[in-house]
Amino acid sequence: MTSLIDSHCHIPLLSEDLSVDDIINNAKQNDIEHMLCVAIDLDGSPDIINLACQYDMISASVGIHPNTELENEATADDIITLASNDDVVAIGETGLDYFRSEGDLEWQRNRFRTHINAAKELDKPLIIHTREAKDDVIRILKEEGADKVGGVMHCFVEDWETAQAAMDLNFLISFSGIVTFKNAKELHEVAKLVPLEQMLVETDSPYLAPVPFRGKKNQPAYVRHVAEFISTLKEIDFDVLANQTTRNYHKLFN
């Protein structure tokens, strides 16, 4: 029996076009048994937690995206209070993004450290976003002892050296629809090298729809195309990749 999990999606951002029931039904038709709905701010986290409480197929995370600018930064206690719910399986997404934000970004680095501390307090894994900040992300993960909880490098687009450094810190590597793009040659090589036991697949929906849906709104059902593409890259049976990434998810997120 084939089993897939979308390890990173944003269901509330899909609600303009699809009901939650539609999202789930489409996913089931593509052998997807579960999906992790990821928070980008604390204000939206309660709605995501409610989704996870209502639907067995959905789990939740709590966190603040590195590009979300706030008047008042959240404390570790603020994150811990929300993330203590049993349906919350992870902290994030968090990390660093030097592409979209400009100027002195020490606030981003401080926020990242706050999330790591909250994750360690709760003993829940981290969901890491990184863009044009790979060296600082790895450095801070090391400095803050993030290997104690581990997690996932979501929507991975970095080089093999960064993947190795992350895996050494107890982090899985998650590939999104970007890996299906023809021009993502370096990422194809990384996907070939990442051991199957340290890999996840995701959509990051509604963004980054894989081929053959590139340019359209993404949804969890399309994670199947990511898995199919990687299984071809790695020259392994699709069911083997699907079922192993599902086991990896359950091991990481309990």
C-alpha positions as a Markdown table, in Angstrom:
| # | Residue | x | y | z |
|---|---|---|---|---|
| 1 | Met | 0.0 | 0.0 | 0.0 |
| 2 | Thr | 1.4 | 3.4 | -1.0 |
| 3 | Ser | 1.4 | 6.1 | 1.6 |
| 4 | Leu | 2.5 | 9.7 | 1.2 |
| 5 | Ile | 2.7 | 12.7 | 3.5 |
| 6 | Asp | 2.8 | 16.4 | 2.6 |
| 7 | Ser | 5.2 | 17.6 | 5.2 |
| 8 | His | 4.6 | 21.3 | 4.6 |
| 9 | Cys | 1.5 | 23.2 | 3.4 |
| 10 | His | -0.5 | 26.3 | 4.2 |
| 11 | Ile | -4.1 | 25.2 | 4.1 |
| 12 | Pro | -5.7 | 28.6 | 5.1 |
| 13 | Leu | -4.0 | 30.2 | 2.1 |
| 14 | Leu | -5.8 | 27.7 | -0.2 |
| 15 | Ser | -9.3 | 28.4 | 1.3 |
| 16 | Glu | -10.2 | 30.9 | -1.4 |
| 17 | Asp | -10.3 | 28.2 | -4.0 |
| 18 | Leu | -10.8 | 24.9 | -2.2 |
| 19 | Ser | -12.7 | 23.8 | 1.0 |
| 20 | Val | -10.8 | 21.8 | 3.5 |
| 21 | Asp | -12.9 | 18.8 | 2.6 |
| 22 | Asp | -11.9 | 19.3 | -1.1 |
| 23 | Ile | -8.2 | 19.5 | -0.1 |
| 24 | Ile | -8.5 | 16.3 | 1.9 |
| 25 | Asn | -10.5 | 14.4 | -0.7 |
| 26 | Asn | -8.0 | 15.4 | -3.5 |
| 27 | Ala | -5.2 | 14.3 | -1.2 |
| 28 | Lys | -6.7 | 10.9 | -0.5 |
| 29 | Gln | -7.2 | 10.2 | -4.2 |
| 30 | Asn | -3.4 | 10.6 | -4.5 |
| 31 | Asp | -2.5 | 8.2 | -1.6 |
| 32 | Ile | -1.7 | 11.1 | 0.8 |
| 33 | Glu | -2.5 | 10.0 | 4.3 |
| 34 | His | -1.5 | 13.2 | 6.2 |
| 35 | Met | -0.4 | 16.8 | 5.9 |
| 36 | Leu | 1.4 | 19.2 | 8.2 |
| 37 | Cys | -0.2 | 22.7 | 8.1 |
| 38 | Val | 2.5 | 25.2 | 8.9 |
| 39 | Ala | 2.1 | 28.6 | 10.6 |
| 40 | Ile | 3.7 | 31.8 | 9.4 |
| 41 | Asp | 2.6 | 34.0 | 12.4 |
| 42 | Leu | 1.1 | 33.6 | 15.8 |
| 43 | Asp | -2.2 | 35.3 | 14.9 |
| 44 | Gly | -3.0 | 32.6 | 12.4 |
| 45 | Ser | -1.8 | 29.7 | 14.6 |
| 46 | Pro | -5.0 | 29.2 | 16.5 |
| 47 | Asp | -7.0 | 28.6 | 13.2 |
| 48 | Ile | -4.3 | 26.0 | 12.1 |
| 49 | Ile | -4.5 | 24.3 | 15.5 |
| 50 | Asn | -8.3 | 24.2 | 15.2 |
| 51 | Leu | -7.9 | 22.5 | 11.8 |
| 52 | Ala | -5.7 | 19.9 | 13.3 |
| 53 | Cys | -8.2 | 19.3 | 16.1 |
| 54 | Gln | -11.1 | 18.8 | 13.6 |
| 55 | Tyr | -9.3 | 16.7 | 11.0 |
| 56 | Asp | -7.2 | 13.6 | 11.8 |
| 57 | Met | -5.4 | 14.0 | 8.5 |
| 58 | Ile | -3.9 | 17.4 | 9.5 |
| 59 | Ser | -1.3 | 18.3 | 12.1 |
| 60 | Ala | -0.2 | 21.8 | 13.0 |
| 61 | Ser | 2.9 | 23.9 | 13.7 |
| 62 | Val | 3.3 | 27.2 | 15.5 |
| 63 | Gly | 5.8 | 29.8 | 14.5 |
| 64 | Ile | 6.6 | 33.1 | 12.9 |
| 65 | His | 8.1 | 33.3 | 9.3 |
| 66 | Pro | 11.3 | 35.2 | 9.2 |
| 67 | Asn | 9.9 | 37.8 | 6.8 |
| 68 | Thr | 6.9 | 38.6 | 9.0 |
| 69 | Glu | 7.6 | 42.0 | 10.5 |
| 70 | Leu | 6.0 | 42.7 | 13.9 |
| 71 | Glu | 5.8 | 45.7 | 16.2 |
| 72 | Asn | 6.4 | 43.5 | 19.2 |
| 73 | Glu | 8.4 | 40.4 | 18.9 |
| 74 | Ala | 7.0 | 37.2 | 20.4 |
| 75 | Thr | 8.8 | 35.6 | 23.4 |
| 76 | Ala | 9.6 | 32.0 | 23.7 |
| 77 | Asp | 6.8 | 31.8 | 26.3 |
| 78 | Asp | 4.3 | 33.2 | 23.7 |
| 79 | Ile | 5.3 | 30.4 | 21.3 |
| 80 | Ile | 5.3 | 27.7 | 24.0 |
| 81 | Thr | 1.8 | 28.7 | 25.2 |
| 82 | Leu | 0.3 | 28.1 | 21.7 |
| 83 | Ala | 2.5 | 25.1 | 20.8 |
| 84 | Ser | 1.8 | 23.1 | 23.9 |
| 85 | Asn | -1.4 | 21.8 | 22.3 |
| 86 | Asp | -1.1 | 18.1 | 21.5 |
| 87 | Asp | -2.0 | 18.7 | 17.8 |
| 88 | Val | 1.0 | 20.9 | 17.4 |
| 89 | Val | 3.9 | 18.7 | 16.3 |
| 90 | Ala | 6.5 | 21.3 | 15.4 |
| 91 | Ile | 7.8 | 24.8 | 15.9 |
| 92 | Gly | 8.0 | 27.0 | 12.7 |
| 93 | Glu | 8.3 | 27.9 | 10.2 |
| 94 | Thr | 11.3 | 29.8 | 11.4 |
| 95 | Gly | 14.8 | 30.6 | 10.1 |
| 96 | Leu | 16.4 | 33.4 | 8.1 |
| 97 | Asp | 15.6 | 35.0 | 4.8 |
| 98 | Tyr | 18.1 | 37.6 | 3.5 |
| 99 | Phe | 16.4 | 37.7 | 0.1 |
| 100 | Arg | 13.2 | 39.5 | 1.0 |
| 101 | Ser | 14.3 | 41.5 | 4.1 |
| 102 | Glu | 16.9 | 44.3 | 4.0 |
| 103 | Gly | 19.0 | 46.3 | 6.5 |
| 104 | Asp | 20.1 | 45.2 | 9.9 |
| 105 | Leu | 18.6 | 41.7 | 10.2 |
| 106 | Glu | 19.6 | 41.0 | 13.8 |
| 107 | Trp | 15.9 | 40.9 | 14.7 |
| 108 | Gln | 15.6 | 37.9 | 12.4 |
| 109 | Arg | 18.5 | 36.1 | 14.0 |
| 110 | Asn | 17.1 | 36.9 | 17.5 |
| 111 | Arg | 13.7 | 35.6 | 16.5 |
| 112 | Phe | 15.3 | 32.4 | 15.1 |
| 113 | Arg | 17.1 | 31.8 | 18.4 |
| 114 | Thr | 13.8 | 32.4 | 20.3 |
| 115 | His | 12.1 | 29.6 | 18.2 |
| 116 | Ile | 14.9 | 27.2 | 18.8 |
| 117 | Asn | 14.7 | 27.8 | 22.6 |
| 118 | Ala | 10.9 | 27.2 | 22.5 |
| 119 | Ala | 11.4 | 24.0 | 20.5 |
| 120 | Lys | 14.0 | 22.7 | 23.0 |
| 121 | Glu | 11.7 | 23.6 | 26.0 |
| 122 | Leu | 8.8 | 21.6 | 24.4 |
| 123 | Asp | 11.0 | 18.9 | 22.8 |
| 124 | Lys | 9.4 | 19.5 | 19.4 |
| 125 | Pro | 11.2 | 19.6 | 16.1 |
| 126 | Leu | 11.9 | 22.7 | 14.1 |
| 127 | Ile | 10.7 | 23.6 | 10.6 |
| 128 | Ile | 13.5 | 25.7 | 9.0 |
| 129 | His | 13.1 | 28.3 | 6.2 |
| 130 | Thr | 16.4 | 29.6 | 4.7 |
| 131 | Arg | 17.0 | 31.8 | 1.7 |
| 132 | Glu | 20.3 | 33.3 | 0.9 |
| 133 | Ala | 21.3 | 32.8 | 4.6 |
| 134 | Lys | 22.6 | 29.2 | 4.7 |
| 135 | Asp | 25.8 | 29.9 | 6.6 |
| 136 | Asp | 24.1 | 31.9 | 9.4 |
| 137 | Val | 21.3 | 29.3 | 9.6 |
| 138 | Ile | 23.7 | 26.4 | 10.1 |
| 139 | Arg | 25.8 | 28.5 | 12.5 |
| 140 | Ile | 22.8 | 29.5 | 14.7 |
| 141 | Leu | 21.5 | 25.9 | 14.7 |
| 142 | Lys | 24.9 | 24.8 | 16.1 |
| 143 | Glu | 25.2 | 27.6 | 18.6 |
| 144 | Glu | 21.7 | 27.1 | 20.0 |
| 145 | Gly | 22.0 | 23.3 | 20.2 |
| 146 | Ala | 19.2 | 22.7 | 17.8 |
| 147 | Asp | 20.4 | 19.2 | 17.2 |
| 148 | Lys | 18.7 | 18.2 | 20.5 |
| 149 | Val | 15.3 | 18.5 | 18.8 |
| 150 | Gly | 16.2 | 18.3 | 15.1 |
| 151 | Gly | 13.7 | 19.0 | 12.5 |
| 152 | Val | 13.4 | 19.6 | 8.8 |
| 153 | Met | 15.1 | 22.0 | 6.3 |
| 154 | His | 11.9 | 22.8 | 4.4 |
| 155 | Cys | 11.7 | 23.5 | 0.7 |
| 156 | Phe | 15.4 | 22.8 | 0.3 |
| 157 | Val | 17.2 | 24.6 | -2.5 |
| 158 | Glu | 20.8 | 24.8 | -1.1 |
| 159 | Asp | 24.0 | 22.9 | -2.0 |
| 160 | Trp | 25.1 | 19.5 | -0.9 |
| 161 | Glu | 27.5 | 20.9 | 1.7 |
| 162 | Thr | 24.6 | 22.7 | 3.4 |
| 163 | Ala | 22.5 | 19.5 | 3.2 |
| 164 | Gln | 25.3 | 17.5 | 4.9 |
| 165 | Ala | 25.7 | 20.1 | 7.6 |
| 166 | Ala | 22.0 | 20.1 | 8.3 |
| 167 | Met | 21.8 | 16.3 | 8.4 |
| 168 | Asp | 24.8 | 16.2 | 10.8 |
| 169 | Leu | 22.6 | 18.4 | 13.1 |
| 170 | Asn | 19.7 | 15.9 | 13.1 |
| 171 | Phe | 17.7 | 17.6 | 10.4 |
| 172 | Leu | 15.9 | 16.0 | 7.5 |
| 173 | Ile | 15.9 | 17.5 | 4.0 |
| 174 | Ser | 12.6 | 18.2 | 2.4 |
| 175 | Phe | 12.1 | 18.7 | -1.3 |
| 176 | Ser | 9.2 | 20.7 | -2.8 |
| 177 | Gly | 8.0 | 21.2 | -6.4 |
| 178 | Ile | 11.1 | 23.2 | -7.2 |
| 179 | Val | 13.0 | 19.9 | -7.6 |
| 180 | Thr | 10.8 | 19.1 | -10.6 |
| 181 | Phe | 11.8 | 22.2 | -12.5 |
| 182 | Lys | 14.1 | 21.6 | -15.5 |
| 183 | Asn | 16.5 | 24.4 | -14.5 |
| 184 | Ala | 17.1 | 23.1 | -11.0 |
| 185 | Lys | 20.1 | 21.0 | -12.0 |
| 186 | Glu | 22.1 | 21.4 | -8.9 |
| 187 | Leu | 19.1 | 20.5 | -6.7 |
| 188 | His | 18.6 | 17.4 | -8.8 |
| 189 | Glu | 22.1 | 16.3 | -7.8 |
| 190 | Val | 21.5 | 17.0 | -4.2 |
| 191 | Ala | 18.3 | 15.0 | -4.3 |
| 192 | Lys | 20.2 | 12.0 | -5.7 |
| 193 | Leu | 22.7 | 12.2 | -2.8 |
| 194 | Val | 20.4 | 12.7 | 0.2 |
| 195 | Pro | 19.9 | 9.3 | 1.8 |
| 196 | Leu | 16.3 | 8.1 | 1.5 |
| 197 | Glu | 16.1 | 7.8 | 5.3 |
| 198 | Gln | 16.8 | 11.5 | 5.7 |
| 199 | Met | 14.3 | 12.8 | 3.2 |
| 200 | Leu | 10.8 | 14.3 | 3.2 |
| 201 | Val | 8.6 | 15.6 | 0.4 |
| 202 | Glu | 6.3 | 18.6 | 0.6 |
| 203 | Thr | 4.3 | 21.1 | -1.5 |
| 204 | Asp | 4.6 | 24.4 | 0.4 |
| 205 | Ser | 1.1 | 24.9 | -1.2 |
| 206 | Pro | -0.3 | 27.1 | -2.4 |
| 207 | Tyr | 3.1 | 28.0 | -3.7 |
| 208 | Leu | 5.6 | 26.2 | -6.0 |
| 209 | Ala | 3.4 | 23.8 | -7.8 |
| 210 | Pro | 5.4 | 21.0 | -9.4 |
| 211 | Val | 5.5 | 20.1 | -13.0 |
| 212 | Pro | 3.0 | 19.5 | -14.7 |
| 213 | Phe | 1.1 | 22.2 | -12.7 |
| 214 | Arg | 3.9 | 24.8 | -12.6 |
| 215 | Gly | 2.5 | 28.3 | -12.4 |
| 216 | Lys | -0.8 | 27.2 | -11.0 |
| 217 | Lys | -1.9 | 27.2 | -7.4 |
| 218 | Asn | -0.5 | 24.2 | -5.5 |
| 219 | Gln | -2.3 | 21.8 | -3.2 |
| 220 | Pro | -1.2 | 18.9 | -1.0 |
| 221 | Ala | -2.4 | 16.3 | -3.6 |
| 222 | Tyr | 0.4 | 17.4 | -5.8 |
| 223 | Val | 3.1 | 16.1 | -3.5 |
| 224 | Arg | 2.7 | 12.9 | -5.4 |
| 225 | His | 4.4 | 14.5 | -8.4 |
| 226 | Val | 7.4 | 15.6 | -6.2 |
| 227 | Ala | 7.8 | 12.0 | -4.9 |
| 228 | Glu | 7.5 | 10.5 | -8.4 |
| 229 | Phe | 10.1 | 12.9 | -9.8 |
| 230 | Ile | 12.6 | 12.1 | -7.0 |
| 231 | Ser | 12.0 | 8.4 | -7.3 |
| 232 | Thr | 12.9 | 8.7 | -11.0 |
| 233 | Leu | 16.0 | 10.8 | -10.2 |
| 234 | Lys | 17.2 | 8.2 | -7.6 |
| 235 | Glu | 16.2 | 5.3 | -9.9 |
| 236 | Ile | 14.2 | 3.6 | -7.1 |
| 237 | Asp | 10.6 | 2.4 | -7.0 |
| 238 | Phe | 8.0 | 5.1 | -6.3 |
| 239 | Asp | 6.4 | 3.1 | -3.5 |
| 240 | Val | 9.7 | 2.6 | -1.8 |
| 241 | Leu | 10.3 | 6.4 | -1.7 |
| 242 | Ala | 6.7 | 7.2 | -0.8 |
| 243 | Asn | 6.6 | 4.8 | 2.1 |
| 244 | Gln | 10.1 | 5.6 | 3.5 |
| 245 | Thr | 9.4 | 9.4 | 3.5 |
| 246 | Thr | 6.2 | 8.6 | 5.3 |
| 247 | Arg | 8.1 | 6.6 | 7.9 |
| 248 | Asn | 10.6 | 9.4 | 8.2 |
| 249 | Tyr | 7.8 | 11.9 | 8.9 |
| 250 | His | 6.3 | 9.8 | 11.6 |
| 251 | Lys | 9.6 | 9.2 | 13.3 |
| 252 | Leu | 10.4 | 12.9 | 13.3 |
| 253 | Phe | 7.0 | 14.3 | 14.3 |
| 254 | Asn | 5.9 | 11.4 | 16.5 |
